[in-house]
Amino acid sequence: MALRFASRPVDNSNSCLFGVMRHIDQHFHSEHYTKQMAKLSDLVSAFASFDVDTSGTLSLFSRRLREAGRVSKAKRGRGAASMTYIDAARFLIALGATDHPARVQEVEPFFSRALPYCRPSALDELPDWLREILRDDKPLDEAVAYLIKHIWHVESSDVSKTWLEIDRANGAASIRMGRSELFFSQPKMRALHLADDLVDDFENQEDFDDRFDEAARESATYATGKAIKATFYVGILMKLQQLIAEGEREDGRTIPAPGK
């Protein structure tokens, strides 16, 4: 089963980037998105505008994340904490990982710790900034924060083919950009993926099978019994970036391009 958010993939045509930017522009010229530091309630509104879930359920997700200390928190109302890219990333991961707000406090940290890997045969095709995620061994939450922060730097030819996919059944994820894909798995499973690709030596096939079964059990810790993959396309990533970046500009900070 596939859950797709932030509209279907746009056509890979000359007008695709214009179409996505026009879609974002319509959201951000509303009165709600005036120049101000983004609050947790703004993230709730952003996700609701893309029909990720109802506003009530999204508010429950945000409350659970705040109670668990997984997003920035301060007093509520006008003095509420300003959101960061890592806050937006963890909220997004939580929504992809489960339908149940009550499970957020355990499920989101589990998915967020997934580690990146790439098949050696595909390494040369990775864009520089996906390569940076791999080089720095960024866990999923940091990688998604990095993706959101730099989403406007995606090449126009790749914008219609950029998305984040959360694989609920396997505690895994992937970031797709153009023809390149960076995978994320739980630590034990990631080690086996790399060992398999690198033809690492195990004592025997039985040893490998035992290690794989152990890794599979870890990866399926929060599996729901359904093979659900939640996909977030570029529209919602751009919207989150604009929300957080507006606050950074108000705060006097800048957003360097990848590799700078």
Steps between C-alpha positions, in 0.01 A plus 500: 500500500632844413415828670591802288503855629560847358335423168585235247838522320489783252572431133863513399451785253631852454209632703537266799712733713269792428203289598651397832610854583159640410342242733731608784450867421123465538547369853752759609319809380223431748473722805601210724854492364620852567865547598540351843682223680332169421326337797392142549143603418626626162637154421161354593331743260753423227441125520124550517508713185643201313240263648759292685240460777231698680603805700384330821712189443800708392471703820514175697814400311659836580408472868654153528819616331525800731435291812774257392747785451533417131422856385602836641278606783438807709181653635193490279328784315698804383806384691500152345831358378611573145528192284823378341569271206555205734160568661330498160689184401397309813138605460505384138663167593244443776214553256655258255580237761162459671133595487473498879606808702525286815793310346698805388727513804647158424455466125648832382838464680526144367454607137711812548806295595503311167839536327582570133653267247539482126591213275860549381390467139272804543739715703635695202147609404419659837465881494758677715263581782368144530863398501553740792225324698669167431849628578391652832294187583202717589211311664162539335376798704816700425493394136137607457576831674785548251269411211234749611757774557648468152195391299495820292849413373375189323570508127186594306527179297479297823231692688214280378693189609598600853327349800534338842356151550444338840477118503299418812534123479880506500589802716662643190487796261646641182565838344453511125646772280486461126639157416692478829374346822650496848372227732465496879475188717526413866865456610510119491326477165717776354811303600369196314414701190856633492651160574299345216601774257865484605505118500604507862598165649266312729594166648232329293156547349334400827690774683377756245143371523503527881632854482238591240216357709619701802522819293157437347343463843656831608382675184144372542472617863214736417358327193121514489446187293434709190762571235443876513734752341433870555639733235546877541558683173690819433206735560481435872879509534511843336219625720680393817822660378328831435337498843826438686715718273272800550573476870873466437504814289313684774763372743785623281629155402577387146455174317811401302467280195616139530876464487561855621 
